[in-house]
Amino acid sequence: MSERIPIALQLYSVRDDCAKDLSLTLQAVAQMGYEGVEFAGYYDRTAEDLRGMCDDLELKIVGTHTGINTLLGDELEKTVAFNQTLGNPYLIVPGLPGEYSNSKEAWLKTAKIFNEISEKIADQGMFTGYHNHSGEFKKLDGEMPWDIFCSNTNENVVTQIDTGHVLRAGADNVTYIERYAGRSKLVHIKEFSATNDKAVIGEGDIPWDDVFNACETVGGTEWYIVEQESYAYPPIECAERCIEGLRKMGKI
């Protein structure tokens, strides 16, 4: 039996709540049973402030979504320092402008950029990676962009699968977790339903048992990160319903 993989929340899921009262929102997230958080923006707080808030609640900062521009040139050193203060080793790019992703040639250049970033930060115990949307699973110049990117990046570049986006594109999560074994260190746990665009975890079409099995056997997964971007209820309630869904599946 593999060790249980802990569960975090991508704070983009509750971004408006975070903007209104970050401290109270983090408190609510911890009380729900989340063990960590992934940031997507810092709400005008210093790294020390964010680390202090999370430490007080025993929430681990497991990742940050950060724009590609924050990892290039002189910005990289600042971004690494900020995240080292957070105690977070994972610098994940959540999407790319067209010039990085609009052709096979662009994706090959992008892979080279990620390899270079990865090599620059490896000796500091840091990793970069990329988070997919649906477009990476729609053929471009005869190939899947996700395959172009993953097969041309080194094994230290994290492939942050977003389960909902993959299935929305008509692709199979398990296939890609297995294909790039050991690289799905942080996995975005997002539901997808063909009939309910506001489904929370456990209400849709994703074969969760198969996904979890792949993550826990070959994925190298260290954290499951819940992300909910469509809301049948207030966002904070959706976050709670998601973790309740995982509880029912025995993941907590």
URSUL-V62832 format. One record per run of one state. SS is the DSSP state (H for helix, E for strand, - for the rest). FROM is the first residue (numbers start at 1). LEN is the number of residues. If there is no record, write none. Layout:
BEGIN
SS:FROM:LEN ; SS:FROM:LEN
END
This chain:
BEGIN
-:1:5 ; E:6:5 ; H:11:10 ; -:21:1 ; H:22:11 ; -:33:3 ; E:36:4 ; -:40:7 ; H:47:10 ; -:57:3 ; E:60:6 ; -:66:2 ; H:68:4 ; -:72:3 ; H:75:12 ; -:87:3 ; E:90:4 ; -:94:4 ; H:98:4 ; -:102:2 ; H:104:21 ; -:125:2 ; E:127:5 ; -:132:3 ; H:135:3 ; -:138:1 ; E:139:2 ; -:141:2 ; E:143:2 ; H:145:7 ; -:152:6 ; E:158:3 ; -:161:1 ; E:162:1 ; H:163:6 ; -:169:4 ; H:173:7 ; -:180:6 ; E:186:4 ; -:190:18 ; H:208:12 ; -:220:3 ; E:223:4 ; -:227:8 ; H:235:14 ; -:249:4
END
